[in-house]
Amino acid sequence: MRILFVTLLMFIASWSYAVEPEMNHDSSQPVKITSEQLEADDQSGVFVFKGDVQAQQGEVFIYAQTMTVSYLKGEKRQIETVIAEGDVRIVQLNRIATGGKAIFYHQEGRIVLSDLPRVVEGDNTVEGERIVVYLNDNRSIVEGSSKRRVKAVFIPGEETK
């Protein structure tokens, strides 16, 4: 159990997450995760946090009902994916991203929001079928479908931070 706890601390410390890169997120800060339950399977490289999950790294807060963290096996235990499900809310400063599911592909620096995704900054909003954020390229794609078209509201002259 002691090895498992140390392993958990090591992989959490390497987790870097940001909603958007221009937000100056400091990925070297410690990650704090609280939940009602933690299931850790070191053999398969998966940690599952369940029940009112709250994660924080610096000014980034992630809320969900379940958070599954998968890591690559090896000496450094690099994170492969982080999947947040159930009432997902990602908050940093005045930006809030919501949806039913968010997947962070750590190696690719890509986040995919789905299940009624929406991003709000001040009075500006964007929503669609799926929102993909490319962290390393400072760009995002909002995809629509025949059932849920892309919808954006931009307030002229509103300052973004």
Chimera marker file (.cmm) of the C-alpha trace (Angstrom):
<marker_set name="trace">
<marker id="1" x="0.000" y="0.000" z="0.000" r="1" g="1" b="0" radius="0.5"/>
<marker id="2" x="2.895" y="2.361" z="0.767" r="1" g="1" b="0" radius="0.5"/>
<marker id="3" x="4.308" y="1.818" z="-2.745" r="1" g="1" b="0" radius="0.5"/>
<marker id="4" x="0.908" y="2.502" z="-4.250" r="1" g="1" b="0" radius="0.5"/>
<marker id="5" x="0.575" y="5.770" z="-2.328" r="1" g="1" b="0" radius="0.5"/>
<marker id="6" x="4.061" y="6.914" z="-3.390" r="1" g="1" b="0" radius="0.5"/>
<marker id="7" x="3.235" y="5.960" z="-6.978" r="1" g="1" b="0" radius="0.5"/>
<marker id="8" x="0.022" y="7.975" z="-6.806" r="1" g="1" b="0" radius="0.5"/>
<marker id="9" x="1.880" y="11.027" z="-5.526" r="1" g="1" b="0" radius="0.5"/>
<marker id="10" x="4.520" y="10.702" z="-8.259" r="1" g="1" b="0" radius="0.5"/>
<marker id="11" x="2.065" y="10.544" z="-11.120" r="1" g="1" b="0" radius="0.5"/>
<marker id="12" x="-0.138" y="13.312" z="-9.732" r="1" g="1" b="0" radius="0.5"/>
<marker id="13" x="2.879" y="15.604" z="-9.472" r="1" g="1" b="0" radius="0.5"/>
<marker id="14" x="3.544" y="15.104" z="-13.192" r="1" g="1" b="0" radius="0.5"/>
<marker id="15" x="-0.015" y="15.938" z="-14.252" r="1" g="1" b="0" radius="0.5"/>
<marker id="16" x="-0.148" y="19.150" z="-16.224" r="1" g="1" b="0" radius="0.5"/>
<marker id="17" x="-3.521" y="20.467" z="-17.176" r="1" g="1" b="0" radius="0.5"/>
<marker id="18" x="-4.739" y="23.723" z="-18.623" r="1" g="1" b="0" radius="0.5"/>
<marker id="19" x="-7.957" y="24.816" z="-20.206" r="1" g="1" b="0" radius="0.5"/>
<marker id="20" x="-6.082" y="27.019" z="-22.668" r="1" g="1" b="0" radius="0.5"/>
<marker id="21" x="-2.346" y="27.689" z="-22.923" r="1" g="1" b="0" radius="0.5"/>
<marker id="22" x="-2.544" y="31.479" z="-22.987" r="1" g="1" b="0" radius="0.5"/>
<marker id="23" x="-3.891" y="31.351" z="-19.452" r="1" g="1" b="0" radius="0.5"/>
<marker id="24" x="-0.317" y="30.934" z="-18.178" r="1" g="1" b="0" radius="0.5"/>
<marker id="25" x="-1.070" y="27.750" z="-16.281" r="1" g="1" b="0" radius="0.5"/>
<marker id="26" x="1.872" y="26.574" z="-14.169" r="1" g="1" b="0" radius="0.5"/>
<marker id="27" x="1.990" y="22.785" z="-14.598" r="1" g="1" b="0" radius="0.5"/>
<marker id="28" x="4.824" y="22.475" z="-12.070" r="1" g="1" b="0" radius="0.5"/>
<marker id="29" x="2.442" y="23.184" z="-9.191" r="1" g="1" b="0" radius="0.5"/>
<marker id="30" x="1.159" y="20.257" z="-7.129" r="1" g="1" b="0" radius="0.5"/>
<marker id="31" x="-2.145" y="18.629" z="-8.024" r="1" g="1" b="0" radius="0.5"/>
<marker id="32" x="-4.661" y="18.097" z="-5.240" r="1" g="1" b="0" radius="0.5"/>
<marker id="33" x="-7.491" y="15.613" z="-5.831" r="1" g="1" b="0" radius="0.5"/>
<marker id="34" x="-10.288" y="14.845" z="-3.406" r="1" g="1" b="0" radius="0.5"/>
<marker id="35" x="-13.091" y="12.335" z="-3.862" r="1" g="1" b="0" radius="0.5"/>
<marker id="36" x="-15.304" y="10.019" z="-1.894" r="1" g="1" b="0" radius="0.5"/>
<marker id="37" x="-13.456" y="6.949" z="-3.179" r="1" g="1" b="0" radius="0.5"/>
<marker id="38" x="-10.230" y="5.975" z="-4.949" r="1" g="1" b="0" radius="0.5"/>
<marker id="39" x="-9.669" y="2.701" z="-6.773" r="1" g="1" b="0" radius="0.5"/>
<marker id="40" x="-6.027" y="2.214" z="-7.737" r="1" g="1" b="0" radius="0.5"/>
<marker id="41" x="-4.843" y="-0.610" z="-9.980" r="1" g="1" b="0" radius="0.5"/>
<marker id="42" x="-1.091" y="-0.324" z="-10.277" r="1" g="1" b="0" radius="0.5"/>
<marker id="43" x="-0.880" y="-3.396" z="-12.498" r="1" g="1" b="0" radius="0.5"/>
<marker id="44" x="-3.072" y="-1.867" z="-15.206" r="1" g="1" b="0" radius="0.5"/>
<marker id="45" x="-1.885" y="1.701" z="-14.571" r="1" g="1" b="0" radius="0.5"/>
<marker id="46" x="-5.304" y="3.148" z="-13.751" r="1" g="1" b="0" radius="0.5"/>
<marker id="47" x="-6.548" y="5.293" z="-10.867" r="1" g="1" b="0" radius="0.5"/>
<marker id="48" x="-10.294" y="5.947" z="-10.611" r="1" g="1" b="0" radius="0.5"/>
<marker id="49" x="-11.555" y="8.717" z="-8.349" r="1" g="1" b="0" radius="0.5"/>
<marker id="50" x="-15.307" y="8.481" z="-7.664" r="1" g="1" b="0" radius="0.5"/>
<marker id="51" x="-17.893" y="10.691" z="-6.030" r="1" g="1" b="0" radius="0.5"/>
<marker id="52" x="-17.763" y="14.487" z="-6.011" r="1" g="1" b="0" radius="0.5"/>
<marker id="53" x="-14.255" y="14.615" z="-7.489" r="1" g="1" b="0" radius="0.5"/>
<marker id="54" x="-12.431" y="17.917" z="-7.159" r="1" g="1" b="0" radius="0.5"/>
<marker id="55" x="-8.985" y="18.464" z="-8.648" r="1" g="1" b="0" radius="0.5"/>
<marker id="56" x="-6.894" y="21.599" z="-8.382" r="1" g="1" b="0" radius="0.5"/>
<marker id="57" x="-3.585" y="22.662" z="-9.842" r="1" g="1" b="0" radius="0.5"/>
<marker id="58" x="-2.817" y="26.315" z="-9.300" r="1" g="1" b="0" radius="0.5"/>
<marker id="59" x="-5.749" y="28.325" z="-10.624" r="1" g="1" b="0" radius="0.5"/>
<marker id="60" x="-7.278" y="25.404" z="-12.556" r="1" g="1" b="0" radius="0.5"/>
<marker id="61" x="-10.139" y="23.552" z="-10.873" r="1" g="1" b="0" radius="0.5"/>
<marker id="62" x="-11.824" y="20.438" z="-12.298" r="1" g="1" b="0" radius="0.5"/>
<marker id="63" x="-15.062" y="19.061" z="-10.909" r="1" g="1" b="0" radius="0.5"/>
<marker id="64" x="-16.678" y="15.762" z="-11.974" r="1" g="1" b="0" radius="0.5"/>
<marker id="65" x="-18.435" y="12.722" z="-10.603" r="1" g="1" b="0" radius="0.5"/>
<marker id="66" x="-15.685" y="10.365" z="-11.816" r="1" g="1" b="0" radius="0.5"/>
<marker id="67" x="-12.082" y="10.946" z="-12.879" r="1" g="1" b="0" radius="0.5"/>
<marker id="68" x="-10.043" y="8.136" z="-14.426" r="1" g="1" b="0" radius="0.5"/>
<marker id="69" x="-6.297" y="8.641" z="-14.748" r="1" g="1" b="0" radius="0.5"/>
<marker id="70" x="-4.327" y="6.212" z="-16.943" r="1" g="1" b="0" radius="0.5"/>
<marker id="71" x="-0.576" y="6.293" z="-17.086" r="1" g="1" b="0" radius="0.5"/>
<marker id="72" x="2.075" y="4.697" z="-19.252" r="1" g="1" b="0" radius="0.5"/>
<marker id="73" x="4.081" y="2.006" z="-17.552" r="1" g="1" b="0" radius="0.5"/>
<marker id="74" x="7.724" y="2.700" z="-17.031" r="1" g="1" b="0" radius="0.5"/>
<marker id="75" x="10.072" y="4.365" z="-14.644" r="1" g="1" b="0" radius="0.5"/>
<marker id="76" x="8.577" y="7.862" z="-14.958" r="1" g="1" b="0" radius="0.5"/>
<marker id="77" x="4.904" y="6.799" z="-15.093" r="1" g="1" b="0" radius="0.5"/>
<marker id="78" x="3.823" y="9.491" z="-17.510" r="1" g="1" b="0" radius="0.5"/>
<marker id="79" x="0.133" y="10.223" z="-17.735" r="1" g="1" b="0" radius="0.5"/>
<marker id="80" x="-1.557" y="8.963" z="-20.887" r="1" g="1" b="0" radius="0.5"/>
<marker id="81" x="-5.138" y="10.187" z="-20.394" r="1" g="1" b="0" radius="0.5"/>
<marker id="82" x="-7.345" y="11.836" z="-17.814" r="1" g="1" b="0" radius="0.5"/>
<marker id="83" x="-11.069" y="11.231" z="-18.305" r="1" g="1" b="0" radius="0.5"/>
<marker id="84" x="-13.546" y="13.314" z="-16.303" r="1" g="1" b="0" radius="0.5"/>
<marker id="85" x="-17.199" y="12.233" z="-16.485" r="1" g="1" b="0" radius="0.5"/>
<marker id="86" x="-20.492" y="13.378" z="-15.034" r="1" g="1" b="0" radius="0.5"/>
<marker id="87" x="-21.277" y="17.081" z="-14.595" r="1" g="1" b="0" radius="0.5"/>
<marker id="88" x="-17.780" y="18.104" z="-15.701" r="1" g="1" b="0" radius="0.5"/>
<marker id="89" x="-16.789" y="21.675" z="-14.937" r="1" g="1" b="0" radius="0.5"/>
<marker id="90" x="-13.328" y="23.123" z="-15.620" r="1" g="1" b="0" radius="0.5"/>
<marker id="91" x="-12.727" y="26.562" z="-14.112" r="1" g="1" b="0" radius="0.5"/>
<marker id="92" x="-9.804" y="28.947" z="-14.469" r="1" g="1" b="0" radius="0.5"/>
<marker id="93" x="-10.214" y="32.590" z="-13.592" r="1" g="1" b="0" radius="0.5"/>
<marker id="94" x="-13.280" y="33.810" z="-15.505" r="1" g="1" b="0" radius="0.5"/>
<marker id="95" x="-13.358" y="30.882" z="-17.973" r="1" g="1" b="0" radius="0.5"/>
<marker id="96" x="-15.668" y="27.952" z="-17.369" r="1" g="1" b="0" radius="0.5"/>
<marker id="97" x="-15.891" y="24.866" z="-19.592" r="1" g="1" b="0" radius="0.5"/>
<marker id="98" x="-18.724" y="22.417" z="-18.971" r="1" g="1" b="0" radius="0.5"/>
<marker id="99" x="-19.918" y="19.153" z="-20.460" r="1" g="1" b="0" radius="0.5"/>
<marker id="100" x="-20.772" y="15.603" z="-19.606" r="1" g="1" b="0" radius="0.5"/>
<marker id="101" x="-17.291" y="14.337" z="-20.434" r="1" g="1" b="0" radius="0.5"/>
<marker id="102" x="-13.764" y="15.695" z="-20.898" r="1" g="1" b="0" radius="0.5"/>
<marker id="103" x="-10.760" y="13.686" z="-22.082" r="1" g="1" b="0" radius="0.5"/>
<marker id="104" x="-7.245" y="15.065" z="-21.745" r="1" g="1" b="0" radius="0.5"/>
<marker id="105" x="-4.714" y="13.359" z="-24.021" r="1" g="1" b="0" radius="0.5"/>
<marker id="106" x="-1.539" y="14.257" z="-22.166" r="1" g="1" b="0" radius="0.5"/>
<marker id="107" x="1.050" y="13.223" z="-24.782" r="1" g="1" b="0" radius="0.5"/>
<marker id="108" x="-0.782" y="15.090" z="-27.558" r="1" g="1" b="0" radius="0.5"/>
<marker id="109" x="-1.680" y="18.148" z="-25.482" r="1" g="1" b="0" radius="0.5"/>
<marker id="110" x="-5.303" y="17.835" z="-26.552" r="1" g="1" b="0" radius="0.5"/>
<marker id="111" x="-8.591" y="18.118" z="-24.626" r="1" g="1" b="0" radius="0.5"/>
<marker id="112" x="-11.908" y="16.870" z="-26.015" r="1" g="1" b="0" radius="0.5"/>
<marker id="113" x="-15.131" y="18.108" z="-24.402" r="1" g="1" b="0" radius="0.5"/>
<marker id="114" x="-18.362" y="16.295" z="-25.286" r="1" g="1" b="0" radius="0.5"/>
<marker id="115" x="-21.913" y="15.654" z="-24.107" r="1" g="1" b="0" radius="0.5"/>
<marker id="116" x="-23.305" y="19.200" z="-24.433" r="1" g="1" b="0" radius="0.5"/>
<marker id="117" x="-19.963" y="21.036" z="-24.177" r="1" g="1" b="0" radius="0.5"/>
<marker id="118" x="-19.927" y="24.761" z="-23.564" r="1" g="1" b="0" radius="0.5"/>
<marker id="119" x="-17.201" y="27.296" z="-22.842" r="1" g="1" b="0" radius="0.5"/>
<marker id="120" x="-18.032" y="30.634" z="-21.216" r="1" g="1" b="0" radius="0.5"/>
<marker id="121" x="-15.732" y="33.603" z="-20.673" r="1" g="1" b="0" radius="0.5"/>
<marker id="122" x="-17.525" y="36.599" z="-19.269" r="1" g="1" b="0" radius="0.5"/>
<marker id="123" x="-20.553" y="37.107" z="-21.527" r="1" g="1" b="0" radius="0.5"/>
<marker id="124" x="-18.915" y="35.289" z="-24.470" r="1" g="1" b="0" radius="0.5"/>
<marker id="125" x="-20.000" y="31.688" z="-25.067" r="1" g="1" b="0" radius="0.5"/>
<marker id="126" x="-19.373" y="28.903" z="-27.533" r="1" g="1" b="0" radius="0.5"/>
<marker id="127" x="-21.035" y="25.501" z="-27.692" r="1" g="1" b="0" radius="0.5"/>
<marker id="128" x="-21.427" y="22.604" z="-30.085" r="1" g="1" b="0" radius="0.5"/>
<marker id="129" x="-21.466" y="18.834" z="-30.366" r="1" g="1" b="0" radius="0.5"/>
<marker id="130" x="-17.774" y="18.575" z="-29.475" r="1" g="1" b="0" radius="0.5"/>
<marker id="131" x="-15.038" y="21.039" z="-28.534" r="1" g="1" b="0" radius="0.5"/>
<marker id="132" x="-11.392" y="20.129" z="-29.136" r="1" g="1" b="0" radius="0.5"/>
<marker id="133" x="-8.654" y="22.267" z="-27.573" r="1" g="1" b="0" radius="0.5"/>
<marker id="134" x="-5.065" y="21.908" z="-28.825" r="1" g="1" b="0" radius="0.5"/>
<marker id="135" x="-3.003" y="23.166" z="-25.906" r="1" g="1" b="0" radius="0.5"/>
<marker id="136" x="0.354" y="23.346" z="-27.701" r="1" g="1" b="0" radius="0.5"/>
<marker id="137" x="-1.015" y="25.188" z="-30.745" r="1" g="1" b="0" radius="0.5"/>
<marker id="138" x="-3.210" y="27.726" z="-28.933" r="1" g="1" b="0" radius="0.5"/>
<marker id="139" x="-6.218" y="26.770" z="-31.054" r="1" g="1" b="0" radius="0.5"/>
<marker id="140" x="-9.516" y="25.004" z="-30.737" r="1" g="1" b="0" radius="0.5"/>
<marker id="141" x="-12.187" y="23.492" z="-32.949" r="1" g="1" b="0" radius="0.5"/>
<marker id="142" x="-15.885" y="23.529" z="-32.170" r="1" g="1" b="0" radius="0.5"/>
<marker id="143" x="-17.742" y="20.851" z="-34.103" r="1" g="1" b="0" radius="0.5"/>
<marker id="144" x="-21.454" y="20.758" z="-34.761" r="1" g="1" b="0" radius="0.5"/>
<marker id="145" x="-23.826" y="18.105" z="-36.003" r="1" g="1" b="0" radius="0.5"/>
<marker id="146" x="-27.239" y="17.993" z="-37.632" r="1" g="1" b="0" radius="0.5"/>
<marker id="147" x="-28.760" y="17.827" z="-34.145" r="1" g="1" b="0" radius="0.5"/>
<marker id="148" x="-26.535" y="20.385" z="-32.440" r="1" g="1" b="0" radius="0.5"/>
<marker id="149" x="-25.070" y="23.172" z="-34.518" r="1" g="1" b="0" radius="0.5"/>
<marker id="150" x="-22.208" y="25.362" z="-33.360" r="1" g="1" b="0" radius="0.5"/>
<marker id="151" x="-23.457" y="28.386" z="-31.471" r="1" g="1" b="0" radius="0.5"/>
<marker id="152" x="-21.250" y="31.305" z="-30.445" r="1" g="1" b="0" radius="0.5"/>
<marker id="153" x="-21.996" y="34.626" z="-28.791" r="1" g="1" b="0" radius="0.5"/>
<marker id="154" x="-19.226" y="37.224" z="-28.740" r="1" g="1" b="0" radius="0.5"/>
<marker id="155" x="-19.677" y="40.584" z="-27.034" r="1" g="1" b="0" radius="0.5"/>
<marker id="156" x="-17.750" y="43.296" z="-28.936" r="1" g="1" b="0" radius="0.5"/>
<marker id="157" x="-15.227" y="45.199" z="-26.880" r="1" g="1" b="0" radius="0.5"/>
<marker id="158" x="-15.278" y="42.786" z="-23.940" r="1" g="1" b="0" radius="0.5"/>
<marker id="159" x="-11.808" y="42.322" z="-22.510" r="1" g="1" b="0" radius="0.5"/>
<marker id="160" x="-10.549" y="38.742" z="-22.170" r="1" g="1" b="0" radius="0.5"/>
<marker id="161" x="-7.988" y="37.630" z="-19.639" r="1" g="1" b="0" radius="0.5"/>
<link id1="1" id2="2" r="1" g="1" b="0" radius="0.2"/>
<link id1="2" id2="3" r="1" g="1" b="0" radius="0.2"/>
<link id1="3" id2="4" r="1" g="1" b="0" radius="0.2"/>
<link id1="4" id2="5" r="1" g="1" b="0" radius="0.2"/>
<link id1="5" id2="6" r="1" g="1" b="0" radius="0.2"/>
<link id1="6" id2="7" r="1" g="1" b="0" radius="0.2"/>
<link id1="7" id2="8" r="1" g="1" b="0" radius="0.2"/>
<link id1="8" id2="9" r="1" g="1" b="0" radius="0.2"/>
<link id1="9" id2="10" r="1" g="1" b="0" radius="0.2"/>
<link id1="10" id2="11" r="1" g="1" b="0" radius="0.2"/>
<link id1="11" id2="12" r="1" g="1" b="0" radius="0.2"/>
<link id1="12" id2="13" r="1" g="1" b="0" radius="0.2"/>
<link id1="13" id2="14" r="1" g="1" b="0" radius="0.2"/>
<link id1="14" id2="15" r="1" g="1" b="0" radius="0.2"/>
<link id1="15" id2="16" r="1" g="1" b="0" radius="0.2"/>
<link id1="16" id2="17" r="1" g="1" b="0" radius="0.2"/>
<link id1="17" id2="18" r="1" g="1" b="0" radius="0.2"/>
<link id1="18" id2="19" r="1" g="1" b="0" radius="0.2"/>
<link id1="19" id2="20" r="1" g="1" b="0" radius="0.2"/>
<link id1="20" id2="21" r="1" g="1" b="0" radius="0.2"/>
<link id1="21" id2="22" r="1" g="1" b="0" radius="0.2"/>
<link id1="22" id2="23" r="1" g="1" b="0" radius="0.2"/>
<link id1="23" id2="24" r="1" g="1" b="0" radius="0.2"/>
<link id1="24" id2="25" r="1" g="1" b="0" radius="0.2"/>
<link id1="25" id2="26" r="1" g="1" b="0" radius="0.2"/>
<link id1="26" id2="27" r="1" g="1" b="0" radius="0.2"/>
<link id1="27" id2="28" r="1" g="1" b="0" radius="0.2"/>
<link id1="28" id2="29" r="1" g="1" b="0" radius="0.2"/>
<link id1="29" id2="30" r="1" g="1" b="0" radius="0.2"/>
<link id1="30" id2="31" r="1" g="1" b="0" radius="0.2"/>
<link id1="31" id2="32" r="1" g="1" b="0" radius="0.2"/>
<link id1="32" id2="33" r="1" g="1" b="0" radius="0.2"/>
<link id1="33" id2="34" r="1" g="1" b="0" radius="0.2"/>
<link id1="34" id2="35" r="1" g="1" b="0" radius="0.2"/>
<link id1="35" id2="36" r="1" g="1" b="0" radius="0.2"/>
<link id1="36" id2="37" r="1" g="1" b="0" radius="0.2"/>
<link id1="37" id2="38" r="1" g="1" b="0" radius="0.2"/>
<link id1="38" id2="39" r="1" g="1" b="0" radius="0.2"/>
<link id1="39" id2="40" r="1" g="1" b="0" radius="0.2"/>
<link id1="40" id2="41" r="1" g="1" b="0" radius="0.2"/>
<link id1="41" id2="42" r="1" g="1" b="0" radius="0.2"/>
<link id1="42" id2="43" r="1" g="1" b="0" radius="0.2"/>
<link id1="43" id2="44" r="1" g="1" b="0" radius="0.2"/>
<link id1="44" id2="45" r="1" g="1" b="0" radius="0.2"/>
<link id1="45" id2="46" r="1" g="1" b="0" radius="0.2"/>
<link id1="46" id2="47" r="1" g="1" b="0" radius="0.2"/>
<link id1="47" id2="48" r="1" g="1" b="0" radius="0.2"/>
<link id1="48" id2="49" r="1" g="1" b="0" radius="0.2"/>
<link id1="49" id2="50" r="1" g="1" b="0" radius="0.2"/>
<link id1="50" id2="51" r="1" g="1" b="0" radius="0.2"/>
<link id1="51" id2="52" r="1" g="1" b="0" radius="0.2"/>
<link id1="52" id2="53" r="1" g="1" b="0" radius="0.2"/>
<link id1="53" id2="54" r="1" g="1" b="0" radius="0.2"/>
<link id1="54" id2="55" r="1" g="1" b="0" radius="0.2"/>
<link id1="55" id2="56" r="1" g="1" b="0" radius="0.2"/>
<link id1="56" id2="57" r="1" g="1" b="0" radius="0.2"/>
<link id1="57" id2="58" r="1" g="1" b="0" radius="0.2"/>
<link id1="58" id2="59" r="1" g="1" b="0" radius="0.2"/>
<link id1="59" id2="60" r="1" g="1" b="0" radius="0.2"/>
<link id1="60" id2="61" r="1" g="1" b="0" radius="0.2"/>
<link id1="61" id2="62" r="1" g="1" b="0" radius="0.2"/>
<link id1="62" id2="63" r="1" g="1" b="0" radius="0.2"/>
<link id1="63" id2="64" r="1" g="1" b="0" radius="0.2"/>
<link id1="64" id2="65" r="1" g="1" b="0" radius="0.2"/>
<link id1="65" id2="66" r="1" g="1" b="0" radius="0.2"/>
<link id1="66" id2="67" r="1" g="1" b="0" radius="0.2"/>
<link id1="67" id2="68" r="1" g="1" b="0" radius="0.2"/>
<link id1="68" id2="69" r="1" g="1" b="0" radius="0.2"/>
<link id1="69" id2="70" r="1" g="1" b="0" radius="0.2"/>
<link id1="70" id2="71" r="1" g="1" b="0" radius="0.2"/>
<link id1="71" id2="72" r="1" g="1" b="0" radius="0.2"/>
<link id1="72" id2="73" r="1" g="1" b="0" radius="0.2"/>
<link id1="73" id2="74" r="1" g="1" b="0" radius="0.2"/>
<link id1="74" id2="75" r="1" g="1" b="0" radius="0.2"/>
<link id1="75" id2="76" r="1" g="1" b="0" radius="0.2"/>
<link id1="76" id2="77" r="1" g="1" b="0" radius="0.2"/>
<link id1="77" id2="78" r="1" g="1" b="0" radius="0.2"/>
<link id1="78" id2="79" r="1" g="1" b="0" radius="0.2"/>
<link id1="79" id2="80" r="1" g="1" b="0" radius="0.2"/>
<link id1="80" id2="81" r="1" g="1" b="0" radius="0.2"/>
<link id1="81" id2="82" r="1" g="1" b="0" radius="0.2"/>
<link id1="82" id2="83" r="1" g="1" b="0" radius="0.2"/>
<link id1="83" id2="84" r="1" g="1" b="0" radius="0.2"/>
<link id1="84" id2="85" r="1" g="1" b="0" radius="0.2"/>
<link id1="85" id2="86" r="1" g="1" b="0" radius="0.2"/>
<link id1="86" id2="87" r="1" g="1" b="0" radius="0.2"/>
<link id1="87" id2="88" r="1" g="1" b="0" radius="0.2"/>
<link id1="88" id2="89" r="1" g="1" b="0" radius="0.2"/>
<link id1="89" id2="90" r="1" g="1" b="0" radius="0.2"/>
<link id1="90" id2="91" r="1" g="1" b="0" radius="0.2"/>
<link id1="91" id2="92" r="1" g="1" b="0" radius="0.2"/>
<link id1="92" id2="93" r="1" g="1" b="0" radius="0.2"/>
<link id1="93" id2="94" r="1" g="1" b="0" radius="0.2"/>
<link id1="94" id2="95" r="1" g="1" b="0" radius="0.2"/>
<link id1="95" id2="96" r="1" g="1" b="0" radius="0.2"/>
<link id1="96" id2="97" r="1" g="1" b="0" radius="0.2"/>
<link id1="97" id2="98" r="1" g="1" b="0" radius="0.2"/>
<link id1="98" id2="99" r="1" g="1" b="0" radius="0.2"/>
<link id1="99" id2="100" r="1" g="1" b="0" radius="0.2"/>
<link id1="100" id2="101" r="1" g="1" b="0" radius="0.2"/>
<link id1="101" id2="102" r="1" g="1" b="0" radius="0.2"/>
<link id1="102" id2="103" r="1" g="1" b="0" radius="0.2"/>
<link id1="103" id2="104" r="1" g="1" b="0" radius="0.2"/>
<link id1="104" id2="105" r="1" g="1" b="0" radius="0.2"/>
<link id1="105" id2="106" r="1" g="1" b="0" radius="0.2"/>
<link id1="106" id2="107" r="1" g="1" b="0" radius="0.2"/>
<link id1="107" id2="108" r="1" g="1" b="0" radius="0.2"/>
<link id1="108" id2="109" r="1" g="1" b="0" radius="0.2"/>
<link id1="109" id2="110" r="1" g="1" b="0" radius="0.2"/>
<link id1="110" id2="111" r="1" g="1" b="0" radius="0.2"/>
<link id1="111" id2="112" r="1" g="1" b="0" radius="0.2"/>
<link id1="112" id2="113" r="1" g="1" b="0" radius="0.2"/>
<link id1="113" id2="114" r="1" g="1" b="0" radius="0.2"/>
<link id1="114" id2="115" r="1" g="1" b="0" radius="0.2"/>
<link id1="115" id2="116" r="1" g="1" b="0" radius="0.2"/>
<link id1="116" id2="117" r="1" g="1" b="0" radius="0.2"/>
<link id1="117" id2="118" r="1" g="1" b="0" radius="0.2"/>
<link id1="118" id2="119" r="1" g="1" b="0" radius="0.2"/>
<link id1="119" id2="120" r="1" g="1" b="0" radius="0.2"/>
<link id1="120" id2="121" r="1" g="1" b="0" radius="0.2"/>
<link id1="121" id2="122" r="1" g="1" b="0" radius="0.2"/>
<link id1="122" id2="123" r="1" g="1" b="0" radius="0.2"/>
<link id1="123" id2="124" r="1" g="1" b="0" radius="0.2"/>
<link id1="124" id2="125" r="1" g="1" b="0" radius="0.2"/>
<link id1="125" id2="126" r="1" g="1" b="0" radius="0.2"/>
<link id1="126" id2="127" r="1" g="1" b="0" radius="0.2"/>
<link id1="127" id2="128" r="1" g="1" b="0" radius="0.2"/>
<link id1="128" id2="129" r="1" g="1" b="0" radius="0.2"/>
<link id1="129" id2="130" r="1" g="1" b="0" radius="0.2"/>
<link id1="130" id2="131" r="1" g="1" b="0" radius="0.2"/>
<link id1="131" id2="132" r="1" g="1" b="0" radius="0.2"/>
<link id1="132" id2="133" r="1" g="1" b="0" radius="0.2"/>
<link id1="133" id2="134" r="1" g="1" b="0" radius="0.2"/>
<link id1="134" id2="135" r="1" g="1" b="0" radius="0.2"/>
<link id1="135" id2="136" r="1" g="1" b="0" radius="0.2"/>
<link id1="136" id2="137" r="1" g="1" b="0" radius="0.2"/>
<link id1="137" id2="138" r="1" g="1" b="0" radius="0.2"/>
<link id1="138" id2="139" r="1" g="1" b="0" radius="0.2"/>
<link id1="139" id2="140" r="1" g="1" b="0" radius="0.2"/>
<link id1="140" id2="141" r="1" g="1" b="0" radius="0.2"/>
<link id1="141" id2="142" r="1" g="1" b="0" radius="0.2"/>
<link id1="142" id2="143" r="1" g="1" b="0" radius="0.2"/>
<link id1="143" id2="144" r="1" g="1" b="0" radius="0.2"/>
<link id1="144" id2="145" r="1" g="1" b="0" radius="0.2"/>
<link id1="145" id2="146" r="1" g="1" b="0" radius="0.2"/>
<link id1="146" id2="147" r="1" g="1" b="0" radius="0.2"/>
<link id1="147" id2="148" r="1" g="1" b="0" radius="0.2"/>
<link id1="148" id2="149" r="1" g="1" b="0" radius="0.2"/>
<link id1="149" id2="150" r="1" g="1" b="0" radius="0.2"/>
<link id1="150" id2="151" r="1" g="1" b="0" radius="0.2"/>
<link id1="151" id2="152" r="1" g="1" b="0" radius="0.2"/>
<link id1="152" id2="153" r="1" g="1" b="0" radius="0.2"/>
<link id1="153" id2="154" r="1" g="1" b="0" radius="0.2"/>
<link id1="154" id2="155" r="1" g="1" b="0" radius="0.2"/>
<link id1="155" id2="156" r="1" g="1" b="0" radius="0.2"/>
<link id1="156" id2="157" r="1" g="1" b="0" radius="0.2"/>
<link id1="157" id2="158" r="1" g="1" b="0" radius="0.2"/>
<link id1="158" id2="159" r="1" g="1" b="0" radius="0.2"/>
<link id1="159" id2="160" r="1" g="1" b="0" radius="0.2"/>
<link id1="160" id2="161" r="1" g="1" b="0" radius="0.2"/>
</marker_set>
